[in-house]
Amino acid sequence: MIAKIKASLDNDDYAGTAVGAREWLQQLEKNPGFHCLERHFVESMGRAATIAPQQSKLAKENLGIGSLWVSKIFIKSHFDLMQQAQELDSKAAPLQAQGIAIICQDIPPITTPN
């Protein structure tokens, strides 16, 4: 999953990056109440990939320079932190299994426009 998203991003395929993020989220949905920090990062990547072309167009119109490179760096930064997010989610899992929504209650969902 990560390799697919990275490959799309490396090819400046923001639509493909967003699709990869949606597929990843579908996998995470199989275990609701778990993997909350990982989910948050994936939702953020999906949103950023979805709106990057529109933001770049606005930047080009208003500033004369596109901003896809900023979006790419932003999305890639999520991969740098993903292992730590997954480790923290793993540590929280025993508490979450007992019904304690640690982390999950602290992180708002990130919506992606259609």
Secondary structure, DSSP 8 states (H G I E B T S, - for coil): -HHHHHHHHHTT-HHHHHHHHHHHHHHHTTSTTS-HHHHHHHHHHHHHHHHHHHHHHHHHHHHSS--HHHHHHHHHHHHHHHHHHHHHHHHHHHHHHTT--TTGGGS-------
